[in-house]
């Protein structure tokens, strides 16, 4: 077979391209292997507690200049990185804190961490470094990731203004933490003098109910063990543990840290000694700066809690803090599809702020109905909640009341709704529902959490109505269930319900409905009863 000149050239070009592809692929593979090896070396340096050996670690500075550093883990190298996370740009003592620690322990790495570059810029002594967490497009990812900047076995978290007077205090904390072995105590803390007294707290975090509950714990004795701290303290934690948290350096630091450690059942041991001093008191030189710091703390706490999905904090003094919806804001969830609100897919129940709004609206509506002489009763899932919980079902998103149609003219809020909606003097919105011939009372114009009022009328001893939904519980029922209506505890008040609630509920939902809770649409999301 004779090969033309063009065919020969084409064949040669193909062979040349294949050779080029081969060598390019080989070079890329070698580069990837080098990067993996470098990453393993960095990890060995950063996490010596995992038992990995030596190697070469790359530490990227705050300015982005990489440099080679020796790997810790040898007996001569430092075991602790001092890390200062909480400080304000407009007034701080970060430089003084760094000087205090490096004067006593010059071998210790000192790292100040900020979300963005501080202004005015920090003045740090030699040996102290700044890490900015916000990424920039001209830097590699590790330049802003704290786990690449800590090359020691432990991290000492210190507050602004603290001083190190006893050089061996850090070794005492290390011994205490190592003495706990692999038990639940994963943090050790020491108090800071001349600041607000540190207090041991118990913290219970219930993500399903969007709630964190703080309560006082035993304190005052050396070695108190609890799940959270309130006040000023220096905290020692293993580097591996710190960077296994989802948000290792969130702000406020203690709030972020202890929510995450409590969810992992970790504990903190608070010692009476050693103590760390703090000579800069008060921390802020003017009332205005103190106000700025308090405002920023409040904002940071709200942002953190919302990011963690916590909408209600119960504090040790019995007070509450809310980070969810209100009368002035939209409710926490959008339009419900298939009778299954979005939070159920997240394995969460109705946010507590939404339940609070539903309770307030229900109490308000019931008071007006009773005052106006409108007979009502707890209907459907609302009655089921009253029987089971004396409250709204924890995953429900509205409240249903049945009313006698003939009583509607008795209520000024209802009788004229054919001509439009009514916003009353307390901000509640009364309207005829667009979905059918029933009434709806919304918490506010902004927040559409609501109570539905379903008008029934008797016909041949059976309660019926003109509008029906596709819900299986939306059926006719004998009027004798309402003769008489009986008082029931519901949502902190006494409301009225059918006189034989079990028979009424089983007529609507089926036998055993009280004892066998289930989500509204099990085909979309089924309740795991083992977790109740």
N, C-alpha and C positions, 0 to 999 in steps of 0.2 A: 504493500500500500504506500502510495507516494504522498508525502505531507507537504502542503504548500507553505510558502513563506509566512503568510498570515496566520495559518494554523500553528506554525511553530512559535511565532511571536506570542500568540494567545496562550499557548501551553506554557511557555516560559513565564509569562506574566502571572498566570494562575499559580505556578509553583513558587514564584517569588512572594506572592501575597500570602500563601500558606506558611512559608517560612517566617515572614514578618509577624503574622498572627501568632505563630507558635512562640516566638521569642518574646513578644509583648505579653502573652498570657503567662509565660514562665516568669517574667520580671514582676508582673502583678502578684502572682502567687508568692514569690519570695518576699515582696514588700508586705503582704498580709501576714505572713508568718513572723516577720520581724515585729510588726505592730502588736500581734498577739503576745509575742514573747515580752515585748516592752510593757504591755498591759499587765501581764502576770508579774513582772518585776515590780511595777508600781503597786499592785494589789498586795504583794508580799510585804512591801514597806508599809503600806497603809494599815494592814490588818494583821499584825504579827500574832494576835491572839488566836488566829485560825490555825496556827502551827506551820504556816508556810515558811520556807527558808529565805536566805538572802537573795540579793539581786541588785539591780540598778533602778532607782525610782526617778521619775521626772516630776519636778515641782515647778508649776508655772506661776510666776509672780503676778502681783496685782497689775503691773504694767504690761504683762503679756510676754516678758522675756523669760524663756525657759532656761533652767540651769540644772546641773547635775548635783544631787545631794546624796549623802551617804545614807544607807539604810539603817533604820533603828532595829532594835531587837537584840543587839549585843549589849553586854553588861555595862559597857562604858558609855553608851548613848543614852540620851534622855528618854524617859518612858511616858512623859506627859506633855501635851500641848496645852498651853493656857489660851483660852478662847473667850473673848469679850464680844457679846452679841448685842446687848441692850445699852444703847446710848443715843443721845439726841445731838443732831448736828449743831444746833444753835448754842449749846453749852454742854460741855462734857469734860471728863478728866481721863480720857483714854491714854494720853501720853504719860500722865502721872502713874496710872495703873501699870503700864508697861515698864516704866522706870523702876517701880517698886519691886516687881517680880524679877526683872533682869538684873537688878542690883544684887539681890540675894541669890538668885539662881540664873546666872548668865547663860547657862547651857540650854535652858528651856526655850522651845519655840513659842513665840507669842503671836497670836493671830486676832486682829480686830476684823469683825465681819459686818458689812453694811449691805442694804438692798441696792443702793445706788451710791455713786461717789460722793462722799461727804463734802459739804460746802458750809463754812470754810474748810479747806483741806486739813486732815489730821496731821499733827506734827509728832512723828513716832521716832523713838530712839533706834539706834542700830540693833538689829536682832528682832525687831517687831515688824510685822507686815500687815497689810490691809488686803482683805479679800472682798471684792464686790460681786454680789450674787447675780445681778442683772446681766444677762448676756449682751454682747455687742457683736455686730456682724463681722468684725475684722479679727476676732479672737477665736481660737479653738475652743471646743466645748468644755474641756477640762479646766480652762482658765477661770471658770465661774462655778465650778462644782467643788464644794468644800471637801468631799472625800479624797480629792486628789491633792489637797493641801495639808492634810494631817498625816504625818508619817510615824506616829507614836501609838503605843498600845492604849493609852488613856487620854481623855480630854477633860480638862478642868474648866468648867463654865463659871465665869466670875462676873459679878455686876460692876457697873461703872462706879468709880470712886473707891474701890476696895484696895487694901494694901497688904502686902505680905511682910510680916515682921518676924515670923518664925520659919527659917529655911526648911526645917524638917517637918513642917505641918503637912506638906503634900505627901510625904512618905507615910505619915500616919493614916491619911485617907486611903492610900493604896493598900496598906496592910489590912485595913478594915474591909475593903471591898474584896480583896483576894481571900480573906478569911471566910467570906460567905460562900465561896465555891461557886457552884452552878445553881444555887438556890434562887428563890424569887427576888431577893434583894439584889438589884442590878445597878443601884445608884447609892452613893454615900454623900451626905451633905454636912457642912459645918456652918454655924451661924456667923453673921457679920455683926460686930458690935457697933453701937452708936447709931443703929438704924432701927426700923420697925422690927420688933421681935418676931423671929421666924416661928411659925406654928405648923405642927403636923396635922394633916387633914386626911380624911378618908374620901376618896373620889369614886363614884360609881357612874359609869358612862353607859347610857342605854341608847344606842344608835337607832334602834327600831322606833323608839318614842321620841327621838330628837332631843334628848335631855341629858344633862350632866348634873349630878347632885353631890355637893360638897357638905361634909359634916365634920365636926371637931373630933380629933383623935387624942388619945392619951399623949401628953407631952410633959416635958420638964425633967425626964429621967434620961440618962445617957443611953444612947442606942435605941431611941424610939423608932418604931417601924410603922410606916404609913404609906399611902399611895399618892400624896401630893403635899406640896409645901406652900405656905403663904407667908410672904415677908422676904427679907434679904438673906441669901445664903450662897455659899460656894458649893458647887455640885460636881462630883467626880463620876464619870461614866466610862465604860470601855468604848473605845472608838468603834469597834465592830457593832456594838449595840446601838450607838448613836446613829450610825449611818444605815442601820437596818430599819430605822423609822421612816415612815412615808415622807414626813416633813421634819428633817432633823433640826433645822435652825429657824423655825417659824417664830413670828412675833405676835403677842408677847411670849417670850421664851418659855417661862415656866408653865403658862397656860397650855401652850402647844405641846411641850414636852410631856406633861403629866397626863393629858388626855390620851396621848398615844401609848404611854407606858401602862396606864390603867387598863386600857383595852387589851394589853398583852399580859395582864396580871403581874406586872413587875412592881416591886416595892422600893421605897427609898428609906434609908436608915439615917436618921438625924442624930448627930453626935452633939454632946455638950461642949466638947473640946476636940481638936484645937479650934480657936476662934480667929477670925480674920478682922482686922481693924478697918475703919473707914473714917478718915479725918475730915473729909469734905462734907460738912453738914451745916445747913441743908444742901442737897445736891444742886439746887438751883438758886441763883443769887437774887432773884426777884420774884414777886408774886405773878408777874406776867409770864415769865418763863415756866413757872410751876403750872400755871393754867394751860400753857401751850403743851407741856408734857402730858398733863392729865387728859387733854383733848385728844392728843395723838394716841395715847394709850387706849382710850375708849374706842376710837376709830379702828385701831389695830385689832382690838379684841373682837369687835363686831365683824370685821372682815375675816378673822381667823375662824370664829364660830360658824359663820355662814359657809365658809369653805369646808369645814368639817361636818356640815349638816347638823349642827346643834342650834336649836332655836329657843331653848329654855335652860337657864342656869339657876339652880337652887343653891344659894350661898349658905355658909355656916351660920350666919345670924338670922336665917329664916327669910331673907329678902330674895326676890326673884329678879333676874335680868332676862329680857326677851330680845330675840334677834330674828323674829319671823314677821308675819303680816300683822296689820293693824287696821283700824277703821279708815285710815288715810291711804292705805296701800292695797294693791290687788292681793287676792288670796295666794297661797303658796303653790297651787297647782292649777293647771289649765283645764280646758274642756275635757270632761270625762268621756272616754270611748269604751263601749262594751261594758258599761257598769264597773269599770276597773280603773281607778285613778292611777296616775303615773307612779306614785310613790309605792304602790304595792309591788310593782315590778322591781323595785329597789330593795325589797324585803323590809320595807318600813311601813308604819301605820300613819294615821292622820296626824299631821304636825300639831303640837299642843296649842300653838297660837290659833289655828283653825278651830280646834275643839273649843277653845275659850270663846271665840267669836260665835260659834254655834250655840253654846250655852247661853251667852248673853242675849242673843237674838231670840232664843226659845223662851227664856224667862220674860223678856219684854213682850213678846206676842201673847203668851199665855195670860199675862197680867191684863192686857187690853181686852182679850176675849172674855175673861171672867168679869171684868168691870162692865163690859158692854152687854152681858147676858147671852153670849154665844156659847152654846154647848159644844164641847170639843172632846177629843180623846186621842191618846197616843196611837199612832198607826204604824203598821208594817215593821220595818227594821228598827224604828224608834221605840216601839213597844218591846221588841225583842231585846234591845239594849237596856231598857228599864228593868225587865225581868232578870236578865243575866247580870248586869253591872250596876243597876240603879243609875245609869248614865248612858251617854251616847256610846254605841259600839266603837271600840278604839280605832277601827279602820273605816268608819262611815264618814260621809262627806256632806250630808244634809240631814234635815229633820222633817218628819212627816206627821201632820196632825189631821185627823178627820174632823169635820164640822157639820152641823145641821144646816142645809141650804136655807131653810125657812128662817134661820136666825141671822143671816147675813145683813138684812136691813137694820138690825140693832146696832151694828158697828159702823161708826162714821168713817173708819179707815178703809172699809171694804165696800160699802154700798154704792159709792160713786166711781169705782175703778173702771167702769166701762168706758169712761171718757179719757182715760190715761192713767199714768202712774202718779203716786203721791210720795213726796219726800217729807216725812214728818219733822217735828221740831227737834227730835233727837238724832236725825240723820238716817233713819231707817227708810228703806224704799219699799212701798207697798204697790203691787202691780198685779194685773191679770196676766197669767203666764201665756206666752205665745204658743206653748206646746199643746194647750188644751184648755178646757173649761175648769180651771182651778186658779188659786191665788198663790202668790209668792211674796215673801218678805225678805229682802236682802239686808245684809249687815250695814251696807252703805252704798253710795254711788260708785265708789272705787272698789270696794270689796264685795264680791257677789256670793259669798257664803250665805245660805238661805234656809228658811223654813217654808215648806209647801203646805198649803191649806186645801184639803180635798173636800168639796161640798157633796154630801150624801143626802138622800131623801128616802123616806120609807114608802114601799109599795107592796101591799099585801103581806106586811110583816117582814119584808126583806129590805135591807139597806142597799140602795143602788145609786148610780150617778150617771152623768151624761158623757163623761170622757173616761176612756180606759187606756191603760198603757200595756206594753208587752210583758210587764213583770208578772211572774206567776202568782204573786201574792195579791195582785190587783183584781179582786173578785168580789161578788156580792156576798153578803152574810146576813144571818137573822138579826133582827133589831133587838131581840132579847139580850144580846151581849151588851147592849147600851142601857138596859133598864134593870138596875140602875148602873150608872157609871161609878167607879170606885177610885178612891185616892191611891196614888202610888208615888214612891220616892223616885225622883228623876232629876239628874243634873243639879242637885243641891236644893231643889224645891219640891213641893207636893203638887203633882199634876193628876189628871184623871185618865183612866183607862177602862177597857172593857171589864165586865165583872167576872169573867172566867177566862183569864188571859191565856192559859195553856190551851184550852179548846179553841180559842180564837186564833192563836198563832199556828196551831197544827192544821186548822182548816185552811189557812192561807199558805203556809210553807211546807207542811207535811209533818208526819209523826216524828218526834224526837228532835225537833229543831232547836229546842232550848238547850239540850245537853250536847248537841253536836254542831258547834260553830263552824261556819264556812264563809269564804269570801263571796261577794255577790255573784260573780261569774266564774265558777271553778274551771270552766273550759279554757279560760284565758290565764287565770292565776289561782292556784289551789293553796289553801291554808295548810301549813305544816303544823298539825296539832301537837306534835311532840315538842315543839318549841314554846308552847303556851306556858 
